[in-house]
Amino acid sequence: MKDIPLWITELEADELKFIRNFVLASGSLKEMAQSYGVSYPTVRSRLNNVIEKIKVSEENKEDPYEKLIKRLAIEGRVDFEAATLLIQEYRAKKED
């Protein structure tokens, strides 16, 4: 068995299910919207969030704290402005 990529291990169960359903729908966001009973923009937004989470996960040179803050922002648990401020302050403290 090949190694599982790190980005897969960092996704939540519902995100993995979403990706599975996306593949089974042959990448059709319209079909995904129908099966989830939501609008196309809602499905597109969810896909964008998963894509951003994967990108953050693959930035292995990045500081773990910064990755955490970015992940929280992507998940909507911290707003973008607060995440930016936290990262800026953290970087400033590291330079001292």
Rosetta blueprint (number, residue, H / E / L):
1 M L
2 K L
3 D L
4 I L
5 P L
6 L H
7 W H
8 I H
9 T H
10 E L
11 L L
12 E L
13 A H
14 D H
15 E H
16 L H
17 K H
18 F H
19 I H
20 R H
21 N H
22 F H
23 V H
24 L H
25 A L
26 S L
27 G L
28 S L
29 L H
30 K H
31 E H
32 M H
33 A H
34 Q H
35 S H
36 Y H
37 G L
38 V L
39 S L
40 Y H
41 P H
42 T H
43 V H
44 R H
45 S H
46 R H
47 L H
48 N H
49 N H
50 V H
51 I H
52 E H
53 K H
54 I H
55 K H
56 V H
57 S H
58 E H
59 E L
60 N L
61 K L
62 E L
63 D L
64 P H
65 Y H
66 E H
67 K H
68 L H
69 I H
70 K H
71 R H
72 L H
73 A H
74 I H
75 E L
76 G L
77 R L
78 V L
79 D L
80 F H
81 E H
82 A H
83 A H
84 T H
85 L H
86 L H
87 I H
88 Q H
89 E H
90 Y H
91 R H
92 A H
93 K H
94 K H
95 E H
96 D L
